[in-house]
Amino acid sequence: MSGMLRADACARKQKAETGRFQAGTYAFAAKAISTLGGLEVLTRYMANAVSPGAIRTELGGGLNDEFEALLAAQTALGKVGEPQDVARVIALLLSQEGSWINAQTIEVGGGYNI
Protein backbone atom coordinates (compact mmCIF):
# COMPACT_ATOMS: atom_id res chain seq x y z
CA MET A 1 0.00 0.00 0.00
CA SER A 2 1.44 3.38 -0.96
CA GLY A 3 2.15 6.08 1.61
CA MET A 4 -0.70 8.26 0.32
CA LEU A 5 -3.22 5.41 0.52
CA ARG A 6 -2.09 4.66 4.08
CA ALA A 7 -2.42 8.34 4.99
CA ASP A 8 -5.90 8.38 3.48
CA ALA A 9 -6.85 5.34 5.55
CA CYS A 10 -5.52 7.10 8.69
CA ALA A 11 -7.54 10.22 7.89
CA ARG A 12 -10.74 8.19 7.31
CA LYS A 13 -10.21 6.39 10.62
CA GLN A 14 -9.76 9.70 12.42
CA LYS A 15 -12.97 11.07 10.91
CA ALA A 16 -14.87 7.92 11.86
CA GLU A 17 -13.59 8.04 15.45
CA THR A 18 -13.84 11.80 16.10
CA GLY A 19 -16.44 12.93 13.59
CA ARG A 20 -14.04 15.47 12.11
CA PHE A 21 -11.11 15.62 9.77
CA GLN A 22 -7.99 17.70 10.26
CA ALA A 23 -5.98 18.40 7.11
CA GLY A 24 -2.79 18.81 9.14
CA THR A 25 -3.15 15.28 10.43
CA TYR A 26 -3.44 14.00 6.86
CA ALA A 27 -0.31 15.88 5.78
CA PHE A 28 1.63 14.63 8.81
CA ALA A 29 0.49 11.05 8.26
CA ALA A 30 1.43 11.20 4.57
CA LYS A 31 4.89 12.51 5.39
CA ALA A 32 5.48 10.03 8.22
CA ILE A 33 4.31 7.04 6.20
CA SER A 34 6.37 8.08 3.16
CA THR A 35 9.42 8.35 5.40
CA LEU A 36 8.77 4.89 6.82
CA GLY A 37 8.45 3.53 3.30
CA GLY A 38 11.79 5.08 2.38
CA LEU A 39 13.43 3.55 5.43
CA GLU A 40 11.99 0.17 4.52
CA VAL A 41 13.52 0.40 1.05
CA LEU A 42 16.83 1.59 2.50
CA THR A 43 17.09 -1.25 4.98
CA ARG A 44 15.88 -3.89 2.56
CA TYR A 45 18.07 -2.97 -0.40
CA MET A 46 20.95 -0.81 0.77
CA ALA A 47 21.81 -1.14 4.45
CA ASN A 48 24.00 -3.75 6.05
CA ALA A 49 23.44 -5.34 9.44
CA VAL A 50 26.00 -6.75 11.85
CA SER A 51 24.90 -9.70 13.96
CA PRO A 52 27.32 -10.26 16.84
CA GLY A 53 27.60 -13.71 18.38
CA ALA A 54 29.10 -14.49 21.77
CA ILE A 55 30.90 -11.24 22.65
CA ARG A 56 32.48 -10.41 26.01
CA THR A 57 30.59 -7.34 27.26
CA GLU A 58 29.09 -6.12 30.50
CA LEU A 59 25.58 -6.51 29.06
CA GLY A 60 23.46 -8.55 31.46
CA GLY A 61 26.12 -8.43 34.14
CA GLY A 62 28.97 -9.78 32.01
CA LEU A 63 30.21 -13.35 31.67
CA ASN A 64 31.32 -15.52 34.53
CA ASP A 65 34.14 -18.01 33.85
CA GLU A 66 31.83 -21.02 33.60
CA PHE A 67 29.46 -19.41 31.09
CA GLU A 68 32.33 -18.00 29.05
CA ALA A 69 33.88 -21.49 28.80
CA LEU A 70 30.52 -22.91 27.67
CA LEU A 71 30.18 -20.25 24.96
CA ALA A 72 33.81 -20.61 23.85
CA ALA A 73 33.36 -24.38 23.45
CA GLN A 74 30.54 -23.71 20.97
CA THR A 75 32.60 -21.52 18.63
CA ALA A 76 34.84 -22.75 15.83
CA LEU A 77 37.61 -20.46 17.10
CA GLY A 78 37.30 -21.75 20.67
CA LYS A 79 36.97 -18.34 22.27
CA VAL A 80 34.49 -15.60 23.05
CA GLY A 81 34.73 -12.50 20.89
CA GLU A 82 35.75 -9.05 22.02
CA PRO A 83 33.87 -5.81 21.29
CA GLN A 84 36.79 -4.80 19.04
CA ASP A 85 36.02 -7.80 16.79
CA VAL A 86 32.58 -6.36 16.05
CA ALA A 87 33.94 -2.81 15.79
CA ARG A 88 36.44 -3.86 13.09
CA VAL A 89 33.63 -5.29 10.94
CA ILE A 90 31.56 -2.12 11.35
CA ALA A 91 34.61 -0.01 10.48
CA LEU A 92 35.14 -2.10 7.34
CA LEU A 93 31.52 -1.63 6.27
CA LEU A 94 31.87 2.13 6.69
CA SER A 95 35.16 2.32 4.82
CA GLN A 96 35.89 2.55 1.10
CA GLU A 97 37.04 -1.09 1.18
CA GLY A 98 33.55 -2.16 2.22
CA SER A 99 31.65 0.05 -0.20
CA TRP A 100 30.66 -2.87 -2.45
CA ILE A 101 29.16 -4.86 0.43
CA ASN A 102 25.46 -4.10 0.23
CA ALA A 103 22.24 -5.34 1.88
CA GLN A 104 23.97 -8.05 3.89
CA THR A 105 23.66 -9.36 7.41
CA ILE A 106 27.15 -10.18 8.57
CA GLU A 107 27.52 -12.57 11.48
CA VAL A 108 30.46 -11.78 13.71
CA GLY A 109 30.48 -14.79 15.98
CA GLY A 110 33.68 -16.75 15.53
CA GLY A 111 31.78 -19.66 13.96
CA TYR A 112 29.29 -20.02 16.81
CA ASN A 113 27.48 -23.39 16.61
CA ILE A 114 29.29 -24.68 13.53
N, C-alpha and C positions, 0 to 999 in steps of 0.2 A: 504494500500500500504506500503510495507516495506521501511525502510530508504534507502537502496541501490537503489531500483527502483525510489524513489523520487529524489535521487541524480542524477541518470541517466537522469531523465526527466529534471532536472535543467541544466545539462551539455548540453543536446540536444538543449534546448531553447537558451542557451548562444551561441552555435555554429550557430544556425539559425539566431540569432540577430546580431552577430558580425563577422560571417564567420570564426571564429577560436575557438579552444578548449584549455583550460588551465587545465592541470592535477591537479594543486594545487586547483583550484576552485572545481573540482570534489571531491577531498579528503576533503576539508573544508565542502562542502555541505553534504557529507555522514556523517561526524562526527556531524555536527550541527543537522541534521535530526534525527540521531540515538539518540542524547541526548534529543531532543524534544519528541521522542517516549518513552524514558525511563521516562521522567517527566510525560507524559500522564499516563503511567501505575502506577507510584507512586501516583499521585493524584487521580486516579480512584479507586485503590485497597488498598492503604495503608495510605494515609494522611487523617487527620481530618480537618474540617473547622469549624470555629466559626462564627455564624451569629448574631451579636448584634442587639437588638431591639432599643427601645427608651432609649438612654443613655445620661446622662447630660455631655456634652463636650463643648468645645469652637468652635468646627467645625461649620462653617457657621455663626459665630457670637454668638453662644451660644443660650440658651433658654430664652425667656422672660417669665414672670409669667403666662401670659394668655396661651401661647402655651404649657408650661409645664403642666398646669392644664388639657388642652385638651388631651395631650398624656397620662397623669396619669389616666384619666378617662377611657381610652381604654385598660388598662392593668388589668389583674386579681388581681394583688397585689396592685393596686391603687396608684402606684408611678412610677416615672422615675428611671431607673437604674443608677448606678454610674460606672465609669470606673473600679473600683476595683471588681465589680460583674463579668465583662468580664475577668479581669485578673485572678481571682480565677479559672475560668473554664479552661483557657489556662494553668495555673499552674498545674491543675489536669491532663490535657491531657499529659503534659510533665513529669509527675511524674510516679513512679512505680505503684501507685494505678490506674492510667489511662492507663496502658500499654495494656490492653485487649480491649480498645475502639479503633476501627479501621474503617476507611473509612466512617466516619459519619459527617454529618453537624449538629452541635449542636446550637440550637437557644437559645440565652441568652436574653430574652426579657420580663421576668416577666409575661408571658401569654398575650402578646399584641394581641388584637383583638380576644379574646376567647369569 
